[in-house]
Amino acid sequence: MPLHEIPEPSPNGPYFRTFWQPDSQVALSVIGTYGEYSAPENLRVGDVYSVQAPMTAEEVEWRKVRVAG
């Protein structure tokens, strides 16, 4: 099942990346890159930061519009 990346608003991007699986309505946030004071120091790039469920298609669209401005 494919994951779709949801753009992160500044200042979260590029430190966090969020991926969404539409069938399960689950979103995973992972560490995208490390930045002092921007990412938890106990996590490495690629580590899961959070799991959110459910995340509906409407919320995904709202997040895309918010980032696009």
PyMOL commands that set and color helices and strands:
alter all, ss='L'
color gray80, all
select helices_A, chain A and resi 57-68
alter helices_A, ss='H'
color red, helices_A
select strands_A, chain A and resi 4-6+16-21+26-31+48-52
alter strands_A, ss='S'
color yellow, strands_A
deselect
rebuild
show_as cartoon
